[in-house]
Amino acid sequence: MSSTTAQSGLARARRGVAPGGSGTVPGKRRSKLSAQATRTFFWLLLPSVVLLVLIHGYPLIYAAVQATHDGNLLQTGNFIGGENFATVLTSPAFWKAAQFTLWFTIVGVFGSWLVGLGLALLLRTKIPAGNTFKVLLLLPWVVPIVVSSTAWNWLVATPDSLIPSLFRNLGLGTPLFLADPTLASITVMVFKVWVSFPFMMMMISAALASVDSTVYEAASMDGATRWQQFTQITLPLIARSTYISWILMTIFCVNDFPTIYLLTGGGPVNATTSLVVLAYRTVFQDFATGPGVAIAFLMTMTLVVISVILYRQIRKSSVE
Amino acid sequence: MSAVLHAHPESGPALGVDAGKPRRVLSEAGMRGRWWRFTLILAITAVVLVPILVTVVLAFTPGPNSTATGLTFENLSGVFSKTLAATWLKNSLITTLATVVVSVAVAAPAGYVLSRGRSKAVSGYSLLLFVMQSLPIITSVVPLFILFAGMGLVDNLLGLTIIYVGSTMTVATWMMAAYFDSIPVSLEEAAWIDGCSVFGSFLRVVLRNSLPGVLSTAIFAFLLAWNDYLVAIVFLRSNEIFTLPMGVQSFFQQNATDWTSVMALAVVMMLPPVIVFATLNKYFSVGGIGGSLAGR
């Protein structure tokens, strides 16, 4: 059974019977069950709600307070309205970080998507030991960033590291991967793609697995070229997963801290400082809590909008 | 060259044009195509795994002051004797396992409500969880730091665990809900008719049949807690409270030239997630939320 039929079956199941819902349970029984269900639901949900309020709700409100006050890590300070936001929005460092975050996100999302798509398509054909490769290729996603960033450091950090030496021996000069601002930005982005492509590969593989191969046989009977098959069958069929994975990867990239911070620390000369790194440094290194939280708050607002739109879209497409 | 490629029409974008020919005639070329793709994927995998291979090889290579030849375990025993590696490993294991247990215990019941509930409040809560998981953790970290400082939970493994549970809980709930969706309500109805309560059917019918869903959620929580660096760097101060990410990082910063020891410690940190992944990769769903979104 393909997972598309599984999905529509699910959608049907979700619209169908539920505790207290439109089931086949006789009327009197149903209302009794319904009241009981509501009570049970309340208790089942309670721990989750308490945690959500404590770990997400309270901090968000407190962050709003901090962003509008001139306090520090120890006290809240005086109310200063939008001054922190003004400070942040007029500082060149903020816009530089915003610009880097944008590039980092664009390369992170589409770079990992392209690599993931290529590998998913390749792994879909019959290859000896195909499953072993699939598992091995997921390792960059599984290995902790602390570990992989250390390994990447060993590979590229100094002029005598393995990869710069390789370039030198090929007569390509000695690139300073983490010391040159442009090269450092590129290195961090390549590192991000290396970490993230397994996510894309898995999302696309799952979508491809649900495509019936007879569709392709029929298409090639009708004389469709391979490129036509790809653009007119494969791409539309993985469109939904692709859309979801793009938005999720956007969120992952914007929120990323360790990939950047552990490889370059945001340097050289702030070339790889993203908004999260900037917010972290502003609060915990410059001890300017208000502006730091204001940066985080601006990101939060942007992400709330993105995720609400995504949620609506997905809900719409799965209810159909 | 097209003969090689079109032997497998489902292989996606390729350059072959005359795809109309029957496949079976080309089985020999098909075999050649298979090996060609095998070589390609082998090369790609080898390149991709270089950073991981380098870590492992260096960890077992004799250090600069060593007399050992070939592969050696002395780096590994070295980091355990000259650093607090054992303590860091223990701290990481405690926090991670506590996070896994508590987040599944919180997410499973909540996921059940999300899956079975029909009211506006339930779908609103589902949206709320989704929005919360997408927010940068740096926003909540500062207020939580102040709150926890007052409660003595800074530089404290319990404080760290509470935050991990809070941040895994959103996605974990979604993952559990997506799995519960696949368990037919009719199974529960039979139990209700036999006089079973809703809570009873959740435990005995739904949860009992949800081991794969629970495992996926547990793996997700495990990886998040084990790999976290941002929360750890903000909340942990003293060496003996460090979790492994902090331990590896501080050791690396102090001994950046002692690569064999750094890598030995890195292998210690890498091993648990790789073991979990190797044994349970059937249940591994990348990114957690990705699979549940696609499925719901």
Interface residues (C-beta under 8 A of the other chain):
Chain A: S3 A6 Q7 L10 A13 R14 G16 V17 A18 P19 G20 G21 G23 T24 V25 R29 L33 Q36 A37 T40 F41 W43 L44 L45 P47 S48 V49 L51 L52 L54 I55 H56 Y58 P59 L60 Y62 A63 Q66 L73 L74 L119 L121 L122 L123 R124 T125 K126 I127 P128 A129 G130 F133 V135 L136 L137 L138 L139 P140 W141 V142 V143 P144 I145 V146 V147 S148 T150 A151 W152 N153 W154 L155 L162 W194 P198 F199 M202 M203 A206 A207 V211 S213 Y216 E217 A219 S220 M221 G223 A224 T225 R226 W227 Q229 F230 T234 R240 S241 I244 S245 L248 I251 F252 V254 N255 F257 P258 Y261 L262 V276 A279 Y280 V283 F284 T289 G292 V293 A296 F297 M299 T300 L303 V304 I306 S307 V308 Y311 I314 S318
Chain B: L5 H6 H8 P9 E10 S11 G12 P13 A14 L15 G16 V17 A19 G20 R34 W35 R37 F38 L40 I41 L42 I44 T45 V48 L49 V50 P51 I52 V54 T55 L58 A105 V106 A107 P109 A110 Y112 V113 S115 R116 G117 R118 V122 Y125 L127 L128 L129 F130 V131 M132 S134 L135 P136 I137 I138 T139 S140 V141 V142 P143 L144 F145 I146 L147 A149 I162 I163 V165 G166 S167 M169 T170 T173 D181 S182 P184 V185 S186 E188 E189 W192 I193 S197 V198 F199 F202 L223 W226 N227 Y229 L230 V234 L244 P245 V248 Q249 F252 W259 V262 M263 A266 V267 M269 M270 P273 V274 F277 A278 N281 F284 S285 V286 G287 I289 G290 G291 L293 A294 G295 R296
